[in-house]
Amino acid sequence: MSAARSLSAVLDDRAALAGFSRLSLSMVLTNPQAPDNPIVYVNDAFERTTGYSRSSVVGRNCRFLQGERTRKEDVDKIRTAVEGGRDVTVDILNYRSSGEPFNNRLIIAPILGEDGSPLYFLGLQKEIRDGEENELVDQQLNALRARVRDDLSLVLATISEPSRHQSVDDPMHEVEALPRRLDCLQLAYEEMKLTDNQVARHGIDLGSLISRVAANVANNASRPGLRFSLIVDPYVVDLDIAVRVALILSETLSNAFEHAFDGLDEGCVELRAMALAAGGLRLLISDDGVGIPAKIDWPNPATMGGRLIGALLDGLDATINVARGAAGTIVMIDIPAGLDASKSKGD
């Protein structure tokens, strides 16, 4: 599966992507390589539907959603498909954290590695309510399964890929960053829904997406004493570019918040996204912290995040330059995006 296919495929069915919001579609990701295939990610819709918080379910097998009236044959069908690494669709009775039962249409699909074995399992869940058109729900769920599985494959296969540079000291926070990476995909899908509602738009407002991704990172990674400044130009691109830029920004900005101010009580991170007169986009992420040590090569191919940034930059034919100084670090990323500056500003 090529990276171009895995991202551009999402453009083929915008109506399906809108289902994340319209259908209140829950997304779950589990890791079959860990004991008991535990959950590693759930989205906001899962929390709203089930009443369980993300922190209370990550690390657990999905069976806690089952209860006394859950049919054994439905559970067996799921277990057999997962053991065989196959897709499965089943309507199953699940239970919210309150103990209230609900009917759940569940689609499970493996995310395959290069050797054909499952790296993860994607679960899409939709509560079935009386009066809904089941045929329409099925169409949207199946379209989403194909689109989301392809996008996840790009991210998950890249960060799961073994590297000859891999260090045994690879920081565990990169594994914990998985929810942030997957949230980027959902933010991009939501921006596509906005595009559908604005007939004059021909793509995603990258400025809006960048602002939301940056706010998400700052909300989760910042701490007291740190300031964040944001200046973003409007810029319209297709979803392929938008997803890649969002993921690159998330990795780079998170790195600044997490590492630039070691030993410091206060500091500032600034993000500028500028539409270039000659076409393309420039991202500047700067901080006034301790600076990247000279011996550190960043982005580092020996880390999951570094490999992901490298793959995303290659897919965009983008360049990255890192300037080190006594007062922090400046990361400049130039992206030859698909639309020129005049179109991006709505001229």
C-alpha positions as CSV (number, residue, x, y, z in Angstrom):
1,M,0.0,0.0,0.0
2,S,1.6,3.3,-1.1
3,A,1.6,6.4,1.1
4,A,-0.1,8.4,-1.7
5,R,-2.9,5.9,-1.9
6,S,-3.4,5.7,1.9
7,L,-4.0,9.5,2.2
8,S,-5.6,10.5,-1.1
9,A,-8.1,7.6,-0.8
10,V,-9.9,9.7,1.9
11,L,-10.8,12.3,-0.8
12,D,-12.9,9.7,-2.6
13,D,-15.8,9.7,-0.1
14,R,-16.2,12.9,1.9
15,A,-19.7,11.9,3.0
16,A,-18.1,8.9,4.7
17,L,-15.6,11.0,6.6
18,A,-18.4,13.3,7.8
19,G,-19.7,10.2,9.6
20,F,-17.2,10.8,12.5
21,S,-19.4,13.7,13.6
22,R,-22.8,12.9,12.1
23,L,-22.9,9.3,13.2
24,S,-21.2,9.8,16.5
25,L,-18.8,7.1,15.4
26,S,-16.6,5.6,18.0
27,M,-13.1,4.5,17.0
28,V,-11.0,2.1,19.0
29,L,-7.5,0.8,18.3
30,T,-6.1,-2.3,20.0
31,N,-2.6,-3.9,20.0
32,P,-2.6,-7.7,19.3
33,Q,1.1,-7.8,19.8
34,A,0.6,-7.1,23.5
35,P,-0.9,-9.6,26.0
36,D,-4.7,-9.8,25.8
37,N,-4.9,-7.3,22.8
38,P,-5.4,-4.2,24.9
39,I,-6.9,-0.9,23.8
40,V,-4.3,1.8,23.0
41,Y,-6.6,4.5,21.7
42,V,-10.2,5.6,21.8
43,N,-11.7,8.8,20.4
44,D,-14.1,11.3,22.0
45,A,-17.1,9.6,20.5
46,F,-16.3,6.4,22.3
47,E,-16.1,8.3,25.6
48,R,-19.5,10.0,25.0
49,T,-21.2,6.7,23.9
50,T,-19.9,4.4,26.6
51,G,-19.4,6.8,29.5
52,Y,-15.8,5.4,29.9
53,S,-12.9,7.9,29.9
54,R,-9.9,7.2,27.7
55,S,-7.7,6.9,30.8
56,S,-9.9,4.2,32.3
57,V,-9.9,1.9,29.2
58,V,-6.5,2.2,27.7
59,G,-4.6,-1.0,28.5
60,R,-7.8,-3.1,28.9
61,N,-9.3,-5.6,26.5
62,C,-12.6,-4.5,25.0
63,R,-14.5,-7.3,26.7
64,F,-15.4,-5.0,29.6
65,L,-18.2,-3.6,27.4
66,Q,-19.9,-7.0,27.5
67,G,-22.5,-8.0,30.1
68,E,-24.8,-10.7,31.2
69,R,-27.2,-10.4,28.2
70,T,-24.4,-10.2,25.6
71,R,-24.8,-13.2,23.3
72,K,-21.9,-15.8,23.4
73,E,-22.2,-16.4,19.7
74,D,-21.4,-12.7,19.0
75,V,-18.4,-12.8,21.3
76,D,-17.2,-16.0,19.6
77,K,-17.6,-14.4,16.2
78,I,-15.4,-11.5,17.2
79,R,-12.7,-13.7,18.9
80,T,-12.5,-16.0,15.8
81,A,-12.0,-13.1,13.4
82,V,-9.4,-11.5,15.6
83,E,-7.5,-14.7,16.0
84,G,-7.5,-15.2,12.3
85,G,-6.6,-11.6,11.5
86,R,-9.8,-11.0,9.5
87,D,-12.5,-8.3,9.2
88,V,-15.7,-8.9,11.0
89,T,-19.0,-7.0,11.4
90,V,-21.4,-7.9,14.2
91,D,-24.3,-6.3,16.1
92,I,-23.6,-6.9,19.8
93,L,-25.2,-5.9,23.0
94,N,-22.8,-3.7,25.0
95,Y,-23.0,-1.9,28.3
96,R,-22.2,1.7,29.2
97,S,-20.3,2.6,32.4
98,S,-23.6,3.2,34.1
99,G,-24.7,-0.3,33.4
100,E,-27.2,0.7,30.7
101,P,-27.3,-1.7,27.7
102,F,-27.1,-0.5,24.1
103,N,-27.0,-2.2,20.7
104,N,-23.7,-1.7,19.1
105,R,-22.9,-2.2,15.4
106,L,-19.2,-3.2,15.5
107,I,-16.8,-3.4,12.6
108,I,-13.3,-4.7,13.3
109,A,-10.5,-4.5,10.7
110,P,-6.8,-5.4,11.0
111,I,-4.1,-2.9,10.2
112,L,-1.5,-5.1,8.5
113,G,2.3,-4.8,8.6
114,E,4.6,-5.5,5.7
115,D,4.7,-9.2,6.6
116,G,0.9,-9.4,6.3
117,S,0.3,-9.9,10.1
118,P,-1.9,-7.5,12.1
119,L,0.0,-4.6,13.8
120,Y,-3.2,-3.3,15.3
121,F,-7.0,-3.8,15.1
122,L,-9.3,-0.9,14.2
123,G,-12.7,-1.0,15.7
124,L,-15.5,1.3,14.5
125,Q,-18.6,1.3,16.7
126,K,-22.1,2.8,16.1
127,E,-24.9,2.7,18.5
128,I,-28.0,1.4,16.7
129,R,-31.1,3.4,17.5
130,D,-34.7,2.8,16.6
131,G,-35.8,4.5,13.3
132,E,-32.3,4.7,11.8
133,E,-31.8,3.6,8.2
134,N,-29.6,0.6,8.7
135,E,-28.6,0.3,5.1
136,L,-27.2,3.9,5.1
137,V,-25.4,3.3,8.3
138,D,-23.8,0.2,6.9
139,Q,-22.7,2.0,3.8
140,Q,-21.1,4.8,5.8
141,L,-19.4,2.4,8.2
142,N,-17.9,0.3,5.4
143,A,-16.7,3.4,3.5
144,L,-15.1,4.7,6.7
145,R,-13.5,1.3,7.5
146,A,-11.6,1.5,4.1
147,R,-10.6,5.1,4.4
148,V,-9.6,5.2,8.0
149,R,-7.7,1.9,7.8
150,D,-5.6,3.2,5.0
151,D,-4.7,6.4,6.8
152,L,-3.9,4.6,10.0
153,S,-1.7,2.3,8.1
154,L,0.6,5.2,7.1
155,V,1.1,6.4,10.6
156,L,1.2,3.0,12.4
157,A,3.3,1.2,9.9
158,T,5.9,4.0,10.0
159,I,6.2,4.3,13.7
160,S,6.2,0.5,14.1
161,E,8.8,-0.1,11.5
162,P,12.1,-1.4,13.0
163,S,15.1,0.8,12.4
164,R,18.7,-0.2,12.2
165,H,19.4,3.0,14.2
166,Q,16.9,2.0,16.9
167,S,18.2,2.5,20.4
168,V,17.2,0.5,23.4
169,D,16.9,3.9,25.1
170,D,14.1,5.0,22.7
171,P,11.8,7.1,24.9
172,M,8.5,5.6,26.0
173,H,6.7,8.9,25.5
174,E,6.7,8.2,21.8
175,V,4.4,5.2,22.4
176,E,2.2,7.4,24.6
177,A,2.0,10.0,21.8
178,L,-0.2,7.6,19.7
179,P,-3.5,9.3,20.7
180,R,-2.2,12.7,19.7
181,R,-1.2,11.4,16.3
182,L,-4.5,9.7,15.7
183,D,-6.4,12.8,16.9
184,C,-4.7,14.7,14.1
185,L,-6.4,12.5,11.6
186,Q,-9.8,13.1,13.1
187,L,-9.2,16.9,13.1
188,A,-8.5,16.7,9.4
189,Y,-11.6,14.7,8.8
190,E,-13.7,17.3,10.6
191,E,-12.2,20.1,8.5
192,M,-13.2,18.1,5.4
193,K,-16.8,18.1,6.7
194,L,-16.7,21.9,6.9
195,T,-15.5,22.0,3.3
196,D,-18.6,20.1,2.3
197,N,-20.8,22.8,3.8
198,Q,-19.0,25.7,2.0
199,V,-19.4,25.4,-1.7
200,A,-16.8,28.1,-2.5
201,R,-14.1,26.0,-0.8
202,H,-12.1,23.7,-2.9
203,G,-10.1,22.0,-0.2
204,I,-9.2,22.1,3.5
205,D,-8.4,25.4,5.2
206,L,-5.0,24.4,6.4
207,G,-4.8,27.5,8.6
208,S,-7.8,26.4,10.6
209,L,-6.5,22.9,10.9
210,I,-3.0,24.1,12.0
211,S,-4.7,26.3,14.7
212,R,-6.7,23.3,16.0
213,V,-3.8,20.9,16.0
214,A,-1.6,23.5,17.7
215,A,-4.3,24.2,20.4
216,N,-4.6,20.4,21.0
217,V,-0.8,20.0,21.5
218,A,-0.5,23.1,23.7
219,N,-3.5,22.0,25.8
220,N,-1.9,18.6,26.5
221,A,1.8,19.4,26.5
222,S,2.2,22.9,28.0
223,R,2.6,23.7,31.6
224,P,2.5,26.7,33.9
225,G,5.1,29.3,33.0
226,L,5.1,28.5,29.3
227,R,3.6,31.0,26.7
228,F,2.4,30.0,23.3
229,S,2.1,32.4,20.3
230,L,0.4,31.6,17.1
231,I,0.2,33.5,13.8
232,V,-1.3,31.5,10.9
233,D,-2.1,32.6,7.3
234,P,-5.1,31.1,5.5
235,Y,-4.1,28.4,3.0
236,V,-6.2,25.9,1.2
237,V,-4.9,22.4,0.3
238,D,-6.2,19.0,-0.4
239,L,-6.6,16.4,2.4
240,D,-3.4,14.6,1.4
241,I,-1.3,17.6,2.2
242,A,-3.4,18.6,5.2
243,V,-3.0,15.3,7.0
244,R,0.8,15.2,6.5
245,V,1.3,18.9,7.6
246,A,-0.9,18.3,10.6
247,L,1.1,15.3,11.7
248,I,4.5,17.1,11.1
249,L,3.3,20.1,13.1
250,S,2.1,17.9,15.9
251,E,5.4,16.1,16.2
252,T,7.5,19.2,16.0
253,L,5.5,21.4,18.3
254,S,5.2,18.6,20.9
255,N,9.0,18.2,20.8
256,A,9.4,21.9,21.6
257,F,7.0,21.8,24.6
258,E,8.4,18.6,26.0
259,H,12.2,19.2,25.7
260,A,13.0,22.9,25.1
261,F,12.5,24.0,28.7
262,D,14.2,21.3,30.8
263,G,15.3,23.0,34.0
264,L,13.5,26.3,33.2
265,D,10.4,27.7,34.9
266,E,9.2,29.8,32.0
267,G,9.6,30.3,28.3
268,C,7.8,30.9,25.0
269,V,7.0,28.7,22.0
270,E,6.0,30.5,18.8
271,L,4.4,29.0,15.7
272,R,4.1,30.9,12.4
273,A,2.5,29.4,9.3
274,M,3.2,31.7,6.3
275,A,1.9,31.4,2.7
276,L,4.9,32.1,0.4
277,A,4.6,34.5,-2.4
278,A,6.2,32.0,-4.8
279,G,3.7,29.3,-3.7
280,G,3.9,26.8,-0.9
281,L,3.9,27.2,2.9
282,R,6.5,27.8,5.5
283,L,6.2,26.6,9.1
284,L,8.4,28.2,11.8
285,I,8.4,26.7,15.2
286,S,10.7,28.5,17.6
287,D,11.4,28.5,21.3
288,D,13.6,30.5,23.7
289,G,14.6,27.4,25.7
290,V,17.8,25.5,26.3
291,G,18.3,24.6,22.6
292,I,18.9,21.3,20.9
293,P,22.3,20.0,22.0
294,A,24.9,20.0,19.1
295,K,25.3,16.2,19.4
296,I,21.6,15.6,18.8
297,D,20.5,15.0,15.2
298,W,16.8,16.1,14.9
299,P,14.6,14.7,13.7
300,N,16.3,11.5,14.8
301,P,15.7,8.4,12.6
302,A,16.3,6.3,15.7
303,T,13.0,7.4,17.2
304,M,9.5,6.7,16.2
305,G,8.7,10.4,15.9
306,G,11.8,11.0,13.8
307,R,10.9,8.3,11.4
308,L,7.4,9.5,11.1
309,I,8.5,13.1,10.4
310,G,11.0,11.8,7.8
311,A,8.4,9.8,6.0
312,L,5.9,12.7,6.0
313,L,8.5,15.2,4.7
314,D,9.4,12.8,1.9
315,G,5.8,12.5,0.9
316,L,5.5,16.2,0.6
317,D,8.9,16.8,-1.0
318,A,9.4,19.3,1.9
319,T,12.6,20.5,3.5
320,I,13.4,21.0,7.1
321,N,16.2,23.2,8.7
322,V,17.0,23.3,12.3
323,A,18.9,26.3,13.7
324,R,20.5,26.0,17.2
325,G,21.5,28.9,19.4
326,A,22.1,29.8,23.0
327,A,18.5,31.0,23.3
328,G,16.6,28.1,21.9
329,T,15.8,26.5,18.6
330,I,14.2,27.5,15.3
331,V,12.7,24.8,13.1
332,M,11.8,25.9,9.6
333,I,9.8,23.6,7.3
334,D,9.1,24.6,3.7
335,I,6.3,22.8,2.0
336,P,5.7,23.1,-1.8
337,A,1.9,22.8,-1.2
338,G,-0.6,22.1,-4.0
339,L,-2.3,25.5,-4.4
340,D,-0.7,28.8,-4.9
341,A,-0.9,31.7,-2.5
342,S,-3.5,33.7,-4.4
343,K,-5.9,30.8,-4.5
344,S,-5.2,30.0,-0.9
345,K,-6.3,33.5,0.2
346,G,-9.5,33.3,-1.8
347,D,-8.5,35.7,-4.6
